[in-house]
Amino acid sequence: MTVKPDACLAAWIDREALAEEMIPLIGQLYRKHQVVTSIYGRGLIGRSPIALLKAHRFARHRLGDGELAISDSFAILKTMSGLALGAASVDLGKMVAKFRREGSGRTLEQFTRDELAPISEKQQDNNRQGTDVVLYGFGRIGRLLARILIEKTGSGEGLKLRAIVVRKGAEGDLLKRASLLRRDSVHGPFNGTLMVDEANNCLIANGNRIQVIYSADPSSVNYQQYGIDNALLVDNTGKWRDREGLSLHLNCPGIARVLLTAPGKGDIKNIVHGINNRDIKDDDPIISAASCTTNAIVPVLKAINEQYGIENGHVETVHAYTNDQNLIDNFHKGSRRGRSAPLNMVLTETGAATAVAKALPELAGKLTGNAIRVPTPNVSMAILNLNLKTASTRDEINEFLRQTAMHSDLHKQIDYVNSQEVVSSDFVGSRHAGVVDAGATLCTDKRLVLYVWYDNEFGYSCQVVRVMEDMARVNPPAFPR
């Protein structure tokens, strides 16, 4: 006798089957049409059926009026696959939310056709040549940038990782570099295949041939001899942070522009994507992506300042220890950083509070800051202790930030969580610059304390890639409008 599953399990099986049908549609839209799909910022490309179902379940926090039915997102994908779309970024969760608000009697199929009309029948326009990328330095940020760039390769019309530049290490250097890319103690295994071509000193990751170049001098490499030209070089070393030092890269044949993954000095523009990325001009040869902490706090500060006004405040960063600290007590040029990082909380300085003014000049001189390095390898927290111009309440502040995370132009920078059980490891792999912990918010009249989590490695790397895409002008239009 055949035993039928109960109604709950049967519904799950049906949803799982739809998720399995979605996978080839998502892949075809990405590879053939350069269409990137997501659900409220959660990328769908290369995901498993279970991951797709989890993304739909997550959407209930954003929709506000019920679950995101996988049948709705499947219907949108089916319609999209028949439209010969041009390159775009399409958020299925937001499409459904807009349909619920503005459908006006249309079917979901007709709504999708109307919404995507600007890129419909535009597949022939997908003729971007792509931009070569060189990663100068291959440490924590460099390897995560490589993972993200490889993940976003598509058919090669965007950012193309062509080379990494490192100093030659010990025997077996290439194999060790490959192993560090393949395995990560914090972020887990590389999602894909990785091969080593020792004869040509290359890594081949998901079909991307990446030249490994050994050099200790930023001005000595001829990139054109590797077929690299007009490239964007990302300096991850932090060794050169002013225009004079970073300009050494521009002297190399094949390099057109430079992006620094640290706060820039002097007149270098410090860009926090989502805040001042429109300040990037085609004739800016050198740009800084600021720091991980600056990226985490500036979007939240901007939102709060525009809504309530900020008189002044203090930023305290509880930061995971970093590679520049010592494992055991030893000499260090910085104060306190010579003490063992895994054994101590280490009080140190941070430039993030003053760096805010480079992205938000209206807050110049209003913030102070300090940092405490703590014995965790990744994920940090910024505590924003602010005096507001306009009084508010905890619930009002939290609802404002929830709406900001869902519907504002800062939705890629600000995420929002309201749980009494989350801890730092829950935010490993977050692609947002910062995540507001609503359960910890304190507000009394004009006094506000916000707690903002951030993956200081991966979340920051995602912000860096967004700046890279702006510099290379490879950002496709986003839908729904």
N, C-alpha and C positions, 0 to 999 in steps of 0.2 A: 504494500500500500504506500503510495506517495504521500509524504507528509508536507503540507503546505506551510510556508513560514507565516508567522503572525503578521498583522497589518503593519506594525512598526518596521520589522525587518524587511517586509516586501517593499515598502516605500523606499527604504535605504537601498535595496538592490536596484530598484528602478532608477534612482538618482545616480548611483554608481555607474550604471550602464550608459546614462546620458553623458556623464563625465568622460567615460572612455571614448564616446563618439566625438566629444569636443576636441580631444587632443590633436587629431590630424587636421582639423579645421584651423586651430590655433597655429600649428606649425606651418601650414600652407600660406596662411595670411602673412606670417612673418617672413618666410623665405621668398615667396613669389611676389608679395605686394609691399614688403617692408612695413607692415602694420603690426604695431606692438599692442597687445591686449593686456588688460589688468582689471582687477576688481578693487576699487578704492585703494589704489596704489600697490596692491599685491600683484606682482607680475605672474602671468599665466604660462609663459613660454617655457617648455621643457619640464613642466610640472606633472606629477602623477595624478591619477584620478582622485586619490584621497586628498592630495594637496588642493585640488580644485574644489572639492567639497568643503574643505576647511575654509577656503577663501569665501565661499558662498555663506557659510555659517558666520564668519567674521563680519560680513556685510550688515548683519542685523544691528550692529552698534552704530552704523552710519545711516541706514535707511530711516529708522525711527518709526516706521509704520508697517513693520512686519519683515519677514525673511526675504532674502533674495532667492527666488525660485530658479533652480538650475534650468528648468524648461524655458524660462524667459531669456536667460543668457545664451542658451543653445539656439533659440530662435533668432536672436540677433546675429550670432555667428553664421548661421545658415544664410541669412540675408546678405551679410557682408561678403561671404565667399562668392556670391554671384554678381558682385558689383564692379569688378575690375578696378579696385580702389588704388589710389595713389598712396604714397607713404603717409603714415599717420600714427598717432597714439590714441587708442580708444579704451575708455574705462567702461566696462560693461555694467558695473554697479551704478555708476552715475547715469548711464544711459537709461536704465530701468527707472531710477528715481525721477529723472526728467520726464520720462514717458508717463509716470503716474501723476505728475503735476501738470503736464502740458500736452498730454495725448490728444485731447479734444476730439474724442470719438474715433480717432484713427486706430487701425490695427498696429500691433507692435512692428510688423514688417514695414508698413507704410511710414511709420514714424522713423524707423531706422533709415529708410531710403531718403526721407526728407532731411534728416539730421546730417547724413553723410554725403549729401548732394555735392558739396564743394569739392570732394575728392573722388566722386564716382566717375568711372570711365577715365581715370587719370593714370592707369597703370603704366602707360607708355611714357609718362613723365618721370618715372623712377630711374633716372639716368645719372644720379650723383656718382662722382668718381671716388669719393671717400677721401679721408685725410690720414696720412701716415703718422703713427705715434711712436715715439721713443721714450722708454722709461729709463731715466738716469738714476740708478740706485734701485735695489731690489730687496728692500727690507720689508717691514710689516706693511707699510702703505703701498709700496711698489708691487708686492705680490697680490694684495687685494685688488689693486687697480687692474692688474693683469687678469685676475679672475673675472672681474666685471666686464672688462673690454672683450674678453673672449666670449663670455655669455651673450654679449650684445652684438656679436659679429654679423649675424644675419647672412645676407648675401654679399656683404663686404662694401656697402655703399656709405657707411658711416665712418666711425673711427676704426682704423686698422692698426693693431699692434704689430709693429714690424721689428723692433729690436729692444733689447735691454742692455744697459752699459753698467758693468761692475768692475771692481778691482780684482785681479786674479788672486784666487786663494790658493789652497793647498792642492795636491794631486787629487784628481777626481772632482775638480771644481764644478764642471758642468752637471755631473750626476747629482752632486749635492744640491745645486740650485734647483734641479728638476724635482728632487725629493721634497724640498721645502715648499715648492709650489703644489706638489701632489698631496702633501699631508700637512695639516695645521692643527696644533694642539687646542686652539680656541675655536676656529671656524670649521673644522672638520675636513673631510677629503675634498679634493678638487672634483667638480661635477663634470666628468667627461673622460676623454682619453688623452694621455700624454706620452709622447715618444721622444727619445733623445737621438739626434743625428750628430754623433761625435765627429764624423769626418768633416762636416761643414759647420760645426760649432753652433748647432741650432736646436731649439726645442720646437716640437710640433704638437700644439694643444688644440684639440677639436678642429684640426685642419688648418690652424693658423701657424705658419712657419715664422718663428721668432728668432732672429739672429742674436746671439750672445756675443757682445763686443767687450773686450777687456781693455780698460784704460783708466788711468788715475788723473788724467789731465783733461778738463772739459773742452779745451780748445784744440785737441790734437786729432780728433776723429773725422775722417772723411766719410760721411754717411752715404754719399752718392755712389760710392764704390759698392755698396750693398743694395743699390737700386732704390734707396730712400731719398725722397725729394720733397721740398716744401713741407717739412714735417713739423708737428707740434711736439716739442720735447718737454717732458714732465720731470722736474728735478725733485727727487724724493730724499736727497741726502741732507738738506738743511745746512750744508756747509757754506753755500753762497746765498745770501739773502738780500743783497743790495743790487742795484742796477749794474754797477761795474763788474761784480763777480758773475752774475747771471748772463751778462752780455758775452762772456767767453763762449757760451754755447752757440750764440748767433754767428760767431766767426767760423763755425764748422760748415763746410759745404753740405747742403741738404736740410738744414734747420732753418725754419722761418720764424717760429715763435716759441716762447718759453713760458711754462706754468710752474710756479713754486708751490709745493705742498707744505708751507709754513708761513708765518706772518712775514710779509715783505717790509723792508726798511726804506726810509727815504720817501721818494715820490712814487713808488710802485703802488698801483691800485690793489687794495685788498678786497677781494670779491667774496661775498657770501651769497650763494645762489638763492634766488627768490627774493632778495633784498635789493641789491645794487648791480645785478648782472647786466642790466641794460646799459651800464656805464662802460661795458667792454666795447671797444671800437676796433675796427679792422686794422687800424694802424698802431695798435698797442702791441709792441713786440714782447713785452714781459708783463705777466699778471701773477698775482698771488691769490691762492685760495684760502688765505687766512689760516686759523688754527681750528682744531676740532671743537674746542670749547667755545670759541667765538661763533662758529657755525651753529652750535647747539642753542646758545642763548639769544642771539640777535633776532631771529624770527619771533620768538615769544615776546621779547622786549618791544619789538616794533608793534606787534598786535596790541599789547597792553598800553603802550604809550599813545597809540592813535585812539584807543577807545576811552581810556581813563586819565591819561597824562601821568608822567612819572616825575616827581619832584627830585628824588635822589634815591640811592639804594646801595646795597652791598651784595656782591656775588661771591659765594663760597663754593669752590669746586672740590668735590670728593672724587679724586681721579685715580684710576687704575695705575699701577706702577708701569714705567716705560723702560725701554732698552738702555736709556742713558743713565739709569741708576745702577747701583752695585748689588750683586746677589748677596755678598757678605761685606762687612765693614772694610772699607779701603779708601784711599785718597780719592777725592772728587773735587774739581774746581768750584762746584756749586755748594752753597751752604746747605748742610744737612743731607744732601743727596748721596754722600759717601756712605751713609749708614745702610744696613741691609734692607733692601726693598721688601723681601718676603716676610720679614720679621717685625717691621715697624710701620706705624703711621708716621709719615714724614711731612711736616709743615714746610711749605715752600711758596715761592711767589708764582703769580700768573699774570701775564700781560693781557688776558682776555677782557678784563673790565675796561681798561683804557683803549684796547683795540676796537671796542664797540663803536667808538666815535668815528672810525674810518669808514664804517658801513652806515652808521646812523649818526650823522653830525649833530642832530638835535639833542643827543644825550651826552655830548662832550662835557667832561668834568662833573657828571652827576653820579658816577658809579665808582666804588672802590672794589678791590678783589683780593682774595687769597686762595691758596689751594692746599689740600691735604692729599698726599699720595698714600694709597692704602694697598694692603697685600692681596689684591685681586688682579688677574692678568688683563682684563678687558671689561668695558662698560663703566661709565663714570656718571656722576650726578652733579648738576649745578643747582644750588639753592639760591633763589632770587629773593632777597629781602628788600621790598620796595615800599616807598612812601608815595602814595598816589595823590593826584590833584582832585580826583572825584571819588567820593565814598562809594563802597559797594559791599556785596556780601559774598560769602563762599560759593553759594549755589549760583549766583549770577555770574561770577568770574568763571566757574567751571563750565557753565552752559555756553558762555561766550567763546571759551577756548575750544570746546567741543565743536561748535559750529565753524570756528576758524579752521580746525583740522579737517573738517568735512568739505566745506564749500568755498573757502577763500583761495586766493592765489598762492597761499603758503601751505597748501595741502601736502606737498611733497616734503616740506621742511618740518612741519609740526604734526606729530601724532598725539594721540590722547588715549589714556587708559584709566579705567575706574574700577580697580580691584584692590581689596585689602590683602591680597596674597602674593602680589608680584614682588620679585627680587631682581637683583642685577642681572643674573644669568638669563632671565627671561627676555632680555633685550639684545642678546647676542644676535647679530645678523639683521638688526633693524636698519632699514634703508632711509629712515628719516634723520634729519639733523638732530632732532630732540623729541622726546616723548613726555608730555605733561602727565604727571601722576596726580589725578584729580582727588584721590583718596587722602592725599597728604596736604592739600591746599589749606592754608590758613588765611582768614581775612576778617579784620575787625575795623570797621569804618574805612579809614584811608590807609591802613597798614595791611600789606599783602605779602605772604610768603608762598612762593611756588617752588615745587620740586620737579626738576626736568632731568630725566634719564637720557643718556646718549651712548651709543656704541662708538667710542672714540676712535675705533679703527675702521669698521665697515661702514657705519653711517657717514662718517667723514669722507671716506673714499667715494661713496655714492655722490656726495656733494661735489667732490673734485671732478668726477666724470661729467656731472651736469655743467660745470664751468667749461670743461673741455669741449663739450658738444656746442656750447654757445660760441666759443672761440673759433671752432671749425665750421660754424653755421650749418650743422647737420641735424638740428632739432626739427622734427616734423610737426605739423599742426596737431593740436590735441582736441579730442571730442569726448563728450558733447561740449558745445560752445557755451 
